[in-house]
């Protein structure tokens, strides 16, 4: 599997995105986010073009956001269904999320 490079870009103080790239593929996947105060960040949308589907790029974006949340002390609001799905499959990430019940059909935000 090719190495995925993740970067975090800030559009302005509240908005940004995580970007995944793979050498030799002219495409990028992204996870957009919005800061909701000092300790909450909503994961708004995850998208991967056809060229990156099945490469693990989208999952790597969520993993990077979880790592940053733990390191920087913010909690993620899973507004994006893909991020919510990744959380449901990785319950050990619950400490990085601002949800009361992270698995199941309904996510209840505690914000």
SEFI-65417 format. One record per atom (N, C-alpha, C): residue in one letter; x, y, z. Coordinates in pm, 1 decimal, padded with zeros to 6 digits. Layout:
<pts>
   type          x          y          z
      a          X          Y          Z
...
</pts>
This chain:
<pts>
   type          x          y          z
      x    00084.3   -00118.3    00000.0
      x    00000.0    00000.0    00000.0
      x    00088.7    00124.5    00000.0
      x    00051.0    00222.5   -00076.9
      x    00128.4    00346.4   -00089.3
      x    00120.4    00428.4    00039.1
      x    00223.2    00506.3    00063.2
      x    00226.7    00591.3    00181.4
      x    00136.3    00712.1    00162.1
      x    00054.4    00738.0    00263.8
      x   -00039.3    00849.9    00261.6
      x    00022.4    00965.0    00340.1
      x    00024.0    01082.8    00280.7
      x    00073.5    01202.8    00347.7
      x   -00046.1    01287.5    00388.6
      x   -00052.4    01322.6    00517.9
      x   -00162.3    01404.1    00570.1
      x   -00107.8    01540.4    00611.3
      x   -00177.9    01646.0    00570.5
      x   -00145.5    01781.3    00615.7
      x   -00272.7    01846.2    00667.7
      x   -00255.9    01945.3    00754.8
      x   -00369.8    02022.2    00804.4
      x   -00353.3    02165.0    00756.3
      x   -00458.4    02218.1    00695.2
      x   -00456.6    02353.8    00640.9
      x   -00565.4    02436.0    00708.6
      x   -00535.4    02561.2    00739.6
      x   -00632.5    02653.9    00798.1
      x   -00673.9    02755.4    00692.6
      x   -00802.3    02764.1    00661.5
      x   -00853.3    02865.1    00568.3
      x   -00865.7    02999.9    00638.6
      x   -00904.2    02995.0    00766.1
      x   -00916.8    03112.1    00852.3
      x   -00915.0    03058.5    00995.5
      x   -00926.7    03143.1    01097.2
      x   -00915.6    03092.3    01234.8
      x   -01017.8    02984.7    01273.3
      x   -01132.7    02980.1    01208.4
      x   -01235.6    02881.7    01243.7
      x   -01243.9    02762.7    01149.5
      x   -01201.9    02776.4    01026.6
      x   -01223.7    02672.9    00925.7
      x   -01092.9    02617.9    00871.1
      x   -01096.4    02489.4    00842.8
      x   -00977.7    02427.7    00784.4
      x   -01010.2    02291.0    00728.4
      x   -00904.1    02219.7    00695.2
      x   -00922.8    02086.0    00641.7
      x   -00796.1    02004.4    00660.6
      x   -00816.4    01874.2    00670.7
      x   -00707.6    01777.8    00663.7
      x   -00705.9    01729.4    00519.3
      x   -00587.1    01715.9    00463.1
      x   -00573.2    01675.0    00323.3
      x   -00484.6    01551.5    00316.8
      x   -00529.5    01451.8    00239.6
      x   -00451.4    01329.1    00218.8
      x   -00406.6    01323.2    00073.6
      x   -00279.8    01293.3    00057.0
      x   -00223.0    01278.0   -00077.8
      x   -00139.3    01151.2   -00081.4
      x   -00133.0    01091.3   -00198.7
      x   -00049.1    00974.4   -00222.9
      x    00037.9    01006.6   -00343.4
      x    00168.1    00987.7   -00327.8
      x    00261.9    01016.9   -00437.1
      x    00221.8    00940.3   -00562.4
      x    00225.6    01009.8   -00675.2
      x    00193.9    00947.9   -00802.7
      x    00047.1    00951.7   -00840.2
      x   -00038.2    00998.0   -00748.2
      x   -00181.6    01009.8   -00777.5
      x   -00216.7    01158.1   -00774.2
      x   -00269.0    01208.2   -00883.4
      x   -00301.9    01349.9   -00894.9
      x   -00443.1    01375.4   -00842.3
      x   -00458.4    01359.1   -00711.1
      x   -00587.8    01379.5   -00646.5
      x   -00562.2    01394.9   -00497.0
      x   -00660.7    01449.3   -00426.6
      x   -00649.1    01460.6   -00282.2
      x   -00783.8    01434.5   -00217.4
      x   -00779.5    01372.4   -00099.0
      x   -00898.6    01352.7   -00017.1
      x   -00895.3    01459.6    00091.1
      x   -01012.5    01495.6    00143.3
      x   -01014.6    01598.2    00246.5
      x   -01118.8    01569.7    00352.7
      x   -01091.9    01621.6    00471.3
      x   -01186.5    01622.4    00581.8
      x   -01192.9    01768.3    00626.4
      x   -01307.0    01833.4    00603.8
      x   -01320.5    01974.3    00640.6
      x   -01369.9    01984.9    00784.6
      x   -01331.1    02093.9    00850.9
      x   -01371.2    02111.2    00990.4
      x   -01397.9    02257.3    01022.9
      x   -01473.2    02276.7    01132.5
      x   -01503.8    02409.3    01184.4
      x   -01480.0    02409.3    01334.5
      x   -01405.2    02506.7    01384.0
      x   -01384.3    02521.4    01528.5
      x   -01512.0    02577.1    01589.6
      x   -01555.8    02516.6    01696.9
      x   -01678.1    02556.5    01768.1
      x   -01641.3    02597.4    01910.2
      x   -01553.3    02692.9    01924.0
      x   -01503.5    02733.0    02055.4
      x   -01364.5    02675.7    02076.6
      x   -01315.4    02688.8    02199.1
      x   -01179.3    02645.3    02228.3
      x   -01160.9    02494.8    02233.7
      x   -01266.9    02422.2    02267.0
      x   -01247.8    02279.0    02290.2
      x   -01336.6    02187.7    02206.2
      x   -01400.8    02240.5    02103.9
      x   -01484.9    02158.7    02015.9
      x   -01451.5    02191.7    01870.5
      x   -01442.4    02086.8    01789.0
      x   -01419.5    02102.1    01645.4
      x   -01513.9    02006.8    01574.3
      x   -01597.0    02059.0    01485.5
      x   -01686.8    01970.3    01411.5
      x   -01616.5    01919.0    01286.0
      x   -01627.3    01789.5    01266.2
      x   -01580.0    01725.7    01142.9
      x   -01698.0    01734.2    01047.2
      x   -01689.8    01823.4    00949.2
      x   -01805.3    01857.8    00866.7
      x   -01827.0    01768.5    00745.2
      x   -01720.3    01733.6    00676.3
      x   -01734.8    01657.3    00551.7
      x   -01604.7    01584.5    00520.7
      x   -01617.3    01459.7    00479.3
      x   -01502.3    01382.9    00431.5
      x   -01531.0    01343.8    00287.5
      x   -01435.6    01369.7    00200.3
      x   -01453.6    01335.7    00059.6
      x   -01325.6    01281.2   -00000.2
      x   -01342.2    01180.2   -00083.5
      x   -01227.7    01121.9   -00154.5
      x   -01268.2    01100.8   -00299.7
      x   -01189.2    01151.7   -00393.1
      x   -01220.4    01130.0   -00534.3
      x   -01199.8    00983.3   -00571.2
      x   -01253.6    00946.4   -00683.4
      x   -01246.9    00807.5   -00728.9
      x   -01104.3    00752.1   -00726.2
      x   -01007.3    00832.8   -00763.7
      x   -00867.3    00786.9   -00770.0
      x   -00812.1    00744.7   -00634.4
      x   -00871.6    00794.0   -00524.5
      x   -00821.9    00760.9   -00391.0
      x   -00911.9    00664.7   -00314.6
      x   -01022.5    00626.6   -00371.9
      x   -01112.4    00534.3   -00302.1
      x   -01046.2    00398.5   -00287.5
      x   -01060.7    00342.1   -00168.8
      x   -01002.7    00211.2   -00141.9
      x   -00856.3    00214.6   -00102.0
      x   -00799.0    00333.4   -00089.9
      x   -00657.1    00345.2   -00053.7
      x   -00635.5    00362.5    00096.2
      x   -00742.3    00388.7    00170.8
      x   -00729.6    00416.5    00313.4
      x   -00708.8    00563.7    00343.6
      x   -00713.9    00647.2    00240.5
      x   -00689.1    00790.4    00259.5
      x   -00793.5    00854.7    00350.5
      x   -00920.3    00824.8    00330.6
      x   -01025.6    00885.7    00412.7
      x   -01011.8    00843.0    00558.7
      x   -00985.3    00715.8    00582.2
      x   -00965.9    00667.7    00719.4
      x   -00845.4    00735.2    00783.5
      x   -00739.6    00755.6    00706.7
      x   -00619.3    00821.5    00758.6
      x   -00648.5    00965.5    00799.3
      x   -00739.0    01032.1    00728.5
      x   -00777.5    01168.2    00764.6
      x   -00842.0    01171.5    00902.9
      x   -00933.7    01078.2    00926.8
      x   -01001.6    01073.0    01056.7
      x   -00901.3    01038.1    01166.3
      x   -00812.7    00942.9    01139.5
      x   -00710.0    00905.6    01237.5
      x   -00622.8    01026.2    01273.3
      x   -00588.8    01108.3    01175.0
      x   -00507.7    01227.7    01201.0
      x   -00583.3    01326.9    01288.7
      x   -00712.6    01343.5    01262.3
      x   -00791.7    01435.7    01342.8
      x   -00803.2    01385.8    01486.5
      x   -00823.1    01255.7    01504.9
      x   -00830.3    01197.4    01639.2
      x   -00697.8    01219.5    01712.6
      x   -00586.4    01195.4    01645.1
      x   -00454.9    01216.3    01707.1
      x   -00436.7    01362.3    01748.5
      x   -00477.8    01455.7    01662.6
      x   -00466.3    01597.5    01696.2
      x   -00557.5    01634.8    01812.3
      x   -00678.1    01579.4    01815.8
      x   -00770.7    01607.7    01925.7
      x   -00709.2    01565.6    02058.7
      x   -00651.3    01448.8    02061.5
      x   -00588.5    01400.7    02185.2
      x   -00467.9    01486.7    02223.3
      x   -00388.3    01522.9    02126.0
      x   -00266.7    01600.3    02151.5
      x   -00298.3    01744.5    02191.5
      x   -00398.5    01804.5    02126.4
      x   -00427.9    01946.7    02146.3
      x   -00541.9    01972.9    02243.7
      x   -00612.3    01868.1    02287.5
      x   -00715.4    01883.0    02388.8
      x   -00852.2    01927.4    02340.6
      x   -00881.1    01914.4    02212.0
      x   -01017.0    01945.0    02166.3
      x   -01094.2    01814.8    02147.6
      x   -01227.0    01827.5    02138.6
      x   -01312.2    01710.8    02115.4
      x   -01385.1    01729.8    01983.3
      x   -01403.3    01619.1    01914.4
      x   -01459.7    01620.0    01779.5
      x   -01610.9    01602.0    01784.5
      x   -01681.5    01685.8    01711.9
      x   -01825.6    01669.7    01690.4
      x   -01839.4    01601.3    01554.2
      x   -01889.0    01477.9    01549.5
      x   -01893.9    01403.4    01422.8
      x   -02013.7    01441.8    01336.1
      x   -02010.8    01561.3    01277.1
      x   -02119.0    01606.4    01189.8
      x   -02120.7    01529.5    01058.1
      x   -02007.7    01477.1    01018.3
      x   -01994.7    01398.7    00895.3
      x   -02028.2    01252.1    00923.9
      x   -02111.9    01191.9    00841.7
      x   -02152.3    01052.7    00864.3
      x   -02034.8    00955.5    00854.6
      x   -01936.5    00984.7    00770.7
      x   -01820.3    00896.1    00759.7
      x   -01740.3    00897.2    00889.9
      x   -01722.8    01015.2    00948.7
      x   -01650.4    01025.7    01075.5
      x   -01727.7    00952.5    01185.1
      x   -01859.2    00968.9    01188.6
      x   -01941.6    00898.0    01286.8
      x   -01929.6    00747.0    01268.6
      x   -01926.0    00701.0    01144.6
      x   -01911.0    00558.4    01116.0
      x   -01775.1    00507.3    01163.6
      x   -01668.7    00583.5    01140.0
      x   -01534.6    00542.5    01185.5
      x   -01531.0    00534.9    01338.1
      x   -01597.5    00628.3    01406.1
      x   -01604.9    00624.5    01552.2
      x   -01676.7    00498.8    01598.6
      x   -01787.9    00465.5    01533.8
      x   -01862.6    00345.3    01571.4
      x   -01776.6    00219.8    01557.6
      x   -01686.0    00219.5    01461.1
      x   -01598.1    00104.0    01439.2
      x   -01473.0    00107.4    01527.3
      x   -01449.3    00219.4    01593.7
      x   -01330.9    00236.6    01679.2
      x   -01373.0    00297.0    01813.4
      x   -01444.8    00222.1    01896.7
      x   -01495.5    00278.5    02022.0
      x   -01385.7    00328.0    02116.2
      x   -01262.6    00284.2    02095.5
      x   -01151.4    00333.4    02177.7
      x   -01118.9    00480.2    02147.8
      x   -01179.4    00537.1    02046.7
      x   -01161.8    00678.7    02014.4
      x   -01258.9    00768.4    02091.3
      x   -01348.9    00711.5    02170.0
      x   -01455.8    00788.5    02234.0
      x   -01404.1    00908.4    02313.4
      x   -01285.3    00897.3    02371.7
      x   -01230.3    01007.8    02450.2
      x   -01202.1    01132.4    02366.5
      x   -01191.2    01117.4    02236.8
      x   -01160.7    01229.9    02147.9
      x   -01286.4    01293.9    02089.2
      x   -01404.3    01241.2    02124.5
      x   -01529.1    01288.1    02064.3
      x   -01622.5    01349.7    02166.8
      x   -01702.6    01445.1    02121.9
      x   -01800.4    01513.9    02205.1
      x   -01937.8    01452.3    02183.7
      x   -01948.9    01326.1    02217.7
      x   -02077.1    01256.6    02205.9
      x   -02098.8    01176.2    02332.5
      x   -02225.7    01163.9    02373.1
      x   -02258.1    01087.4    02492.8
      x   -02258.6    00938.3    02465.3
      x   -02312.2    00900.3    02348.9
      x   -02324.3    00759.0    02314.4
      x   -02274.7    00742.1    02172.1
      x   -02145.0    00717.6    02154.5
      x   -02088.6    00720.5    02020.0
      x   -02122.0    00603.5    01930.2
      x   -02181.2    00497.9    01979.0
      x   -02213.3    00389.2    01888.4
      x   -02363.7    00368.9    01886.8
      x   -02412.8    00316.1    01780.8
      x   -02555.5    00298.0    01764.9
      x   -02607.6    00385.5    01652.9
      x   -02736.9    00380.6    01633.4
      x   -02796.8    00450.4    01520.2
      x   -02801.2    00601.3    01539.2
      x   -02801.2    00646.0    01663.0
      x   -02817.6    00788.9    01687.5
      x   -02700.4    00841.5    01769.2
      x   -02643.3    00950.1    01724.8
      x   -02535.7    01015.8    01798.4
      x   -02592.4    01140.4    01864.4
      x   -02571.9    01152.1    01994.2
      x   -02620.6    01268.2    02067.7
      x   -02501.8    01355.0    02105.5
      x   -02492.0    01470.6    02048.4
      x   -02379.5    01559.9    02078.0
      x   -02395.7    01622.3    02215.8
      x   -02286.0    01635.4    02286.6
      x   -02286.5    01701.4    02417.8
      x   -02211.6    01833.4    02405.3
      x   -02271.1    01928.6    02337.3
      x   -02205.6    02055.9    02309.0
      x   -02293.3    02169.6    02337.9
</pts>
